[in-house]
Amino acid sequence: MKPDGELLREKLNVLSKLRFHNIKITERMKKAFLNVPREEFVLPKYKNRAYIDTPLPIQAGQTISAIHMVMIYVSPSCTDPQVGETVLEIGAGSGYNAAIFAEMVAPEGVENPGHIYAIEIIPELAEFAKDNIERSGYTDRVTILESDGGNGYPEKSPFNIISVAAASKLIPPPLQEQIAFNGRLVIPINKMLYQELVLITKDEKGNFSKKNLGGVAFVPLTGKYG
Ligand SMILES: C[S@@+](CC[C@H](N)C(=O)[O-])C[C@H]1O[C@@H](n2cnc3c(N)ncnc32)[C@H](O)[C@@H]1O
């Protein structure tokens, strides 16, 4: 295990390079990134590479997303999570992105903390995410569920944010139905040779608008809407 000082240096170094991805890092994003120990969300053999900005293999042929991708998802031009909001994450994987959301909607000590429901379809990974979330101290703010996330989670809907971390041909209709007024949904949509990160927003009257945030590369969404 690396000493704390070295980990902090690596974290600050990776943050400083995010400008090359054109990401505006707010103070809240920086705090969230510094607070979540990514080394607790990667496989033991990759702990030394936890602060290299790349996807890393986890179980079942899946990956923990690259750091810049996680930061894009929580940036002001994407989901822009606010304290007190409820988030549905599809594709919990390692649980890392869920922990970052937790730091933004439910930072320690706030009066009105939000909550994250993170769904994972692969049982082995749902267990992995649960263990990582527990070890890192986020169980009060993050609930990991094992099911097909394409169906959303009607029991706790609507959600201020729905964040999909796997690529789909279309926006699963149940997810669009579960966006709250003034809510945001982000999802990679398959195109011919790449995927486009699409942001759907729903205004206070229930009108939807759509924005393309650029090309990305994600593993496929499986299940009913895969
Ligand atoms: C790129 S990984 C997600 C990385 C994750 N956000 C993290 O922080 O580690 C995509 C995940 O989506 C999961 N997935 C794919 N289709 C799914 C579905 N229909 N419902 C829930 N999870 C799904 C995969 O099993 C995989 O773990």
The ligand as an ORCA input file, in Angstrom:
! r2SCAN-3c Opt
* xyz 0 1
  C     -18.428      0.557    -17.432
  S     -19.085     -0.511    -16.238
  C     -19.589      0.589    -14.989
  C     -18.525      1.155    -14.163
  C     -19.053      1.659    -12.845
  N     -19.918      2.790    -12.979
  C     -17.938      1.906    -11.882
  O     -17.857      2.988    -11.297
  O     -17.149      0.978    -11.669
  C     -20.709     -0.927    -16.853
  C     -21.495     -1.848    -15.954
  O     -22.838     -1.910    -16.440
  C     -23.339     -3.191    -16.113
  N     -24.564     -3.410    -16.876
  C     -24.718     -3.687    -18.186
  N     -26.025     -3.812    -18.499
  C     -26.720     -3.603    -17.342
  C     -28.100     -3.598    -17.011
  N     -29.057     -3.836    -17.913
  N     -28.454     -3.336    -15.733
  C     -27.504     -3.082    -14.778
  N     -26.183     -3.102    -15.041
  C     -25.794     -3.341    -16.294
  C     -22.166     -4.100    -16.467
  O     -22.307     -5.364    -15.884
  C     -20.988     -3.294    -15.930
  O     -20.688     -3.650    -14.617
*
